[in-house]
Amino acid sequence: MIGPARPPDRFRSSGPRMPRMSSDFASITLQPIGFVHNGEADAACVDWSRVRSQIVLSEGFVDALLGLADYSHVIVVGWLHELTEVMRQRLQAYPSGDDRYPIQGSLALRGARPNPISVTVCRLLKIDGATLEVEGLDLVDGTPILDVKPYIAAYDAIAKASIPRWARG
């Protein structure tokens, strides 16, 4: 008998699962302002630093782009729509699914998380109407975009930020 598909063992955790929320804010509604177009379907097989993407915003947001073209980089907030509920529920995993690294809590990783929100700094190449052309956005084709913000180094860059040894590459 064949059962339901299971993620590879390196992505599963027999450890703790996400607790249930019990507050007035247990549910928040978000609406995408646009979508990614880049032809990329498999996030694991891409050198994202070289990928050019178009972020096509809803026409109602064209006026909100005023002044954004003056920035070289933007922060893009996306919704990881292909992340499964199983992946969202896990609280611990190996970085990049590689068990040569120490297991980490999901909030200490850049991958799967309880709320599948992605935040990426990428280069802004141009704006044409409701379309932003960017480079270095690590989101697959069709990903909903929740927000775009200007990258301002004085606010967004931390000169003496530290990271664990395993994450230094």
Beta strands, then each sheet from edge to edge (+ up, - down):
strand 1: 34-37
strand 2: 52-57
strand 3: 73-79
strand 4: 92-93
strand 5: 104-105
strand 6: 117-128
strand 7: 131-135
strand 8: 144-150
sheet 1: 1+ 2- 7+ 6- 3+ 8- 1+
sheet 2: 4+ 5-
end
